[in-house]
């Protein structure tokens, strides 16, 4: 609750002190306003995210005293910025809780949970995106909510209702932006890997095959006995998680196809209905072709946009995006107002090291599985989930030819933060002074980094000297 309270306060505090449209607010906030006023618009993304922006403006007008200003406004810029930003701020403050909930589902460790939620709350890019009328927070919210539902499905013997709920929310994530499909792709990677393990297990040395056969028989007996146990018991849920790969290979293909194929598509199709009713000259398929054509027409160089950055540069945050910059003279002194869409550098660099180390550890464990013991632990399943979701939300950008930006890395970055939380918890559990020093040092540096760069997340006034001290590299300007 303290993490949530801090997240909410940071997102709502002086939310309108820069009371003007910033960066893509000129599109997204305007689209939400246009839906309410029934004005013509052309959007380059599916409409769900803008529906929520419209909902925020509507609630502000009808419940928070903004009715008169809304009636008089002819464009979204006529409104107070709080009207089109507050709903994003509340939604963004819930994402650290979702990340923590998922970490607890798979580890059942309080400290890992708190670290994962805390690190997410200390990410600067998520804070910036939450304080502006942008739509990436909805992609993340629905994506991680779907992942939590998937965890519930595993904990409850692959309950079909939770599998459908996961498909519904992942369909909602893709209905904000198409790259929300990364969460579904992550599931199918996990599912495919479970089947690969099932097939390859018979090719291993005979010594291991005998061990594995005994393990499979034992797991089958455990699964049968678990049917009559109380699934709400956390210990039983942990037991279910340890058998993730056994469960995945036992899911009926029709259930997977319906829950994680048909359900997301039905949701995606239905959410277009309000938009198409306002624009009856376009069909559903015509809108998809127009969106695809727009993205294919965007160039891929800094000549097309000064803040373009290749996908591999996001790992070390080479090129953040300046959402807002203004230099003014106040009382004879120069003051800079800047909002930089950049992560907490310490957090991002450490999380990049953490995910790389986890991938190395995971590959090593595959070698052990081939030569010695079968793998059937909740920890290894958690690692596989993190890696599959990270890869699915990150590597597809390597094939994108259009101009890309650092905020496209947001979904993958949160899985890297969860990985870092797991490593730090491991270090805190060790008694050796070096591990303790590294773990507490990492936490302290992450907090210090967040405080140091906080003024350029919130757009607070800075002297030129203070601003330049925060721009450590020329590529950050």
Secondary structure, DSSP 8 states (H G I E B T S, - for coil): -HHHHHHHHHHHTTTTSS-S--TTHHHHHHHHHHHHHT-----SS-SHHHHHHHHHHHHHHHHSS-HHHHHH-SSGGGS-HHHHHHHHHHHHHHHHHHHHHHHHHHH--HHHHHHHHHHHHT-HHHHHHHHTT-SHHHHHHHHHHHHHHHHHHHHTTS-HHHHHHHHHHHHHHHTT-GGGGHHHHHHHHHHHHHHHHHHHGGGS-HHHHHHHHHHHHHHHHHHHHHTTS-TTSHHHHHHHHHTHHHHHTTS-HHHHHIIIIIHHHHHHHHTTHHHHHH-TTS-HHHHHHHHHHHHHHS--STTT-TT---GGGGGGT---EEEEEEEEEETTEEEEEEEEE---HHHHHHHHHHHHHHHHHHHHHHHHHHHS-----HHHHHHHHHHHHHHHHHGGGGG--S---GGGGHHHHHHHHHHHHHHHHHHHH--SHHHHHHHHHHHHHHHHHHHHHHHHHHT-EE-HHHHHHH--SGGG-
